[in-house]
Amino acid sequence: MSRNRQRLHSDRVLDMIVFLSILAAGVVLTLLGVSAGSIAGIAAALATLYGAWTTTRERQSRPPSGRGPDDRAH
C-alpha cells in the first residue's frame, strides 16, 4: 500500500472512531437524562474541536507550496 493510501486509511479509521465515540457519548448522556439541547451543544463543540484538529494535521502533512528554501528572496 502506498504512503498516501495508508494515510487515507488511517484517517478514515480515526474519523470512524471519533464518530462512534460522539454517538456513544450522546446515547449515554440521553440515558442519563441530559436535555437534547445540551447534547447538541456538546456534540457541536466536539465536532468543531475535531475539525480544527484535523485541519491543523492536514496542513502539517502537506509539503509547503511556493518557493523552496533555495528560492528565498534575500
MIDOSE-1310 file (N, C-alpha, C; in nm, 2 decimals, decimal comma, always signed):
residues 74
msrn	+0,08/-0,12/+0,00/+0,00/+0,00/+0,00/+0,09/+0,12/+0,00; +0,06/+0,22/-0,08/+0,14/+0,34/-0,09/+0,12/+0,43/+0,04; +0,21/+0,52/+0,06/+0,20/+0,60/+0,18/+0,07/+0,69/+0,18; +0,03/+0,74/+0,07/-0,09/+0,82/+0,07/-0,22/+0,73/+0,10
rqrl	-0,22/+0,61/+0,05/-0,33/+0,52/+0,08/-0,33/+0,48/+0,22; -0,21/+0,46/+0,28/-0,21/+0,43/+0,42/-0,26/+0,55/+0,51; -0,22/+0,67/+0,47/-0,27/+0,78/+0,55/-0,42/+0,80/+0,53; -0,47/+0,78/+0,41/-0,61/+0,79/+0,39/-0,69/+0,69/+0,47
hsdr	-0,64/+0,56/+0,47/-0,70/+0,46/+0,55/-0,70/+0,49/+0,70; -0,58/+0,54/+0,75/-0,57/+0,57/+0,89/-0,66/+0,69/+0,93; -0,67/+0,79/+0,84/-0,76/+0,90/+0,86/-0,91/+0,85/+0,87; -0,95/+0,76/+0,78/-1,08/+0,71/+0,78/-1,11/+0,64/+0,91
vldm	-1,02/+0,56/+0,95/-1,04/+0,48/+1,08/-1,05/+0,58/+1,19; -0,97/+0,68/+1,20/-0,97/+0,78/+1,31/-1,11/+0,85/+1,30; -1,15/+0,89/+1,18/-1,28/+0,95/+1,17/-1,40/+0,87/+1,22; -1,39/+0,74/+1,19/-1,49/+0,64/+1,23/-1,49/+0,63/+1,39
ivfl	-1,37/+0,62/+1,44/-1,36/+0,61/+1,59/-1,42/+0,74/+1,66; -1,39/+0,86/+1,60/-1,44/+0,98/+1,66/-1,59/+0,99/+1,65; -1,64/+0,95/+1,53/-1,79/+0,95/+1,51/-1,86/+0,86/+1,60; -1,81/+0,74/+1,62/-1,87/+0,64/+1,71/-1,86/+0,68/+1,85
sila	-1,75/+0,75/+1,89/-1,73/+0,80/+2,03/-1,83/+0,91/+2,06; -1,85/+1,00/+1,97/-1,95/+1,11/+1,99/-2,09/+1,05/+1,99; -2,12/+0,95/+1,91/-2,25/+0,89/+1,91/-2,27/+0,82/+2,04; -2,18/+0,74/+2,09/-2,19/+0,67/+2,21/-2,21/+0,77/+2,33
agvv	-2,13/+0,88/+2,33/-2,15/+0,98/+2,43/-2,29/+1,04/+2,43; -2,34/+1,06/+2,31/-2,48/+1,11/+2,30/-2,58/+1,01/+2,36; -2,56/+0,89/+2,33/-2,65/+0,78/+2,38/-2,65/+0,78/+2,53; -2,52/+0,78/+2,59/-2,51/+0,77/+2,73/-2,57/+0,90/+2,80
ltll	-2,54/+1,01/+2,74/-2,60/+1,14/+2,80/-2,75/+1,14/+2,79; -2,81/+1,08/+2,69/-2,95/+1,07/+2,67/-3,01/+0,98/+2,78; -2,94/+0,86/+2,80/-2,99/+0,77/+2,90/-2,97/+0,83/+3,05; -2,88/+0,92/+3,06/-2,86/+0,98/+3,20/-2,96/+1,10/+3,22
gvsa	-3,04/+1,13/+3,11/-3,14/+1,23/+3,13/-3,10/+1,37/+3,09; -2,99/+1,39/+3,02/-2,94/+1,52/+2,98/-3,03/+1,57/+2,87; -3,06/+1,70/+2,87/-3,15/+1,75/+2,77/-3,09/+1,74/+2,63; -3,18/+1,73/+2,53/-3,14/+1,72/+2,39/-3,06/+1,85/+2,35
gsia	-3,10/+1,96/+2,39/-3,03/+2,09/+2,36/-2,88/+2,09/+2,41; -2,87/+2,04/+2,53/-2,73/+2,03/+2,59/-2,64/+1,93/+2,51; -2,70/+1,82/+2,47/-2,63/+1,72/+2,40/-2,59/+1,77/+2,26; -2,68/+1,85/+2,20/-2,65/+1,91/+2,07/-2,53/+2,01/+2,08
giaa	-2,54/+2,09/+2,19/-2,43/+2,18/+2,21/-2,29/+2,11/+2,23; -2,30/+2,01/+2,31/-2,17/+1,93/+2,34/-2,12/+1,87/+2,21; -2,21/+1,81/+2,13/-2,17/+1,75/+2,00/-2,11/+1,85/+1,91; -2,18/+1,97/+1,90/-2,13/+2,07/+1,81/-1,99/+2,12/+1,85
alat	-1,97/+2,13/+1,98/-1,84/+2,17/+2,03/-1,73/+2,07/+2,00; -1,76/+1,94/+2,03/-1,67/+1,84/+2,00/-1,64/+1,83/+1,85; -1,74/+1,84/+1,76/-1,72/+1,84/+1,62/-1,63/+1,96/+1,57; -1,65/+2,07/+1,63/-1,56/+2,19/+1,60/-1,42/+2,17/+1,64
lyga	-1,40/+2,11/+1,76/-1,26/+2,08/+1,80/-1,20/+1,98/+1,71; -1,27/+1,88/+1,68/-1,21/+1,78/+1,59/-1,18/+1,83/+1,45; -1,27/+1,92/+1,40/-1,24/+1,98/+1,27/-1,12/+2,07/+1,27; -1,10/+2,14/+1,38/-0,98/+2,23/+1,39/-0,86/+2,14/+1,40
wttt	-0,87/+2,03/+1,47/-0,75/+1,94/+1,49/-0,71/+1,88/+1,35; -0,81/+1,83/+1,28/-0,78/+1,77/+1,15/-0,73/+1,87/+1,05; -0,78/+1,99/+1,05/-0,73/+2,09/+0,96/-0,58/+2,12/+0,99; -0,55/+2,13/+1,12/-0,41/+2,15/+1,15/-0,32/+2,04/+1,11
rerq	-0,37/+1,92/+1,13/-0,30/+1,80/+1,10/-0,28/+1,79/+0,94; -0,38/+1,83/+0,86/-0,36/+1,83/+0,72/-0,26/+1,93/+0,67; -0,26/+2,05/+0,74/-0,16/+2,15/+0,70/-0,02/+2,10/+0,73; +0,00/+2,03/+0,84/+0,13/+1,99/+0,87/+0,18/+1,88/+0,78
srpp	+0,09/+1,80/+0,73/+0,13/+1,68/+0,64/+0,16/+1,72/+0,50; +0,11/+1,84/+0,45/+0,13/+1,88/+0,32/+0,26/+1,94/+0,30; +0,33/+1,92/+0,19/+0,45/+1,99/+0,16/+0,42/+2,14/+0,14; +0,51/+2,23/+0,18/+0,48/+2,37/+0,16/+0,47/+2,41/+0,01
sgrg	+0,38/+2,49/-0,02/+0,36/+2,53/-0,16/+0,45/+2,66/-0,18; +0,47/+2,69/-0,30/+0,55/+2,81/-0,33/+0,70/+2,78/-0,35; +0,78/+2,87/-0,31/+0,92/+2,86/-0,33/+0,99/+2,76/-0,23; +1,09/+2,70/-0,27/+1,17/+2,61/-0,19/+1,27/+2,70/-0,11
pddr	+1,35/+2,63/-0,03/+1,45/+2,71/+0,06/+1,56/+2,78/-0,03; +1,59/+2,72/-0,14/+1,69/+2,78/-0,23/+1,64/+2,90/-0,30; +1,51/+2,92/-0,31/+1,45/+3,03/-0,39/+1,41/+3,14/-0,30; +1,45/+3,15/-0,18/+1,41/+3,26/-0,09/+1,46/+3,39/-0,14
ah	+1,38/+3,49/-0,12/+1,42/+3,63/-0,15/+1,51/+3,68/-0,04; +1,62/+3,74/-0,08/+1,72/+3,79/+0,02/+1,69/+3,94/+0,05
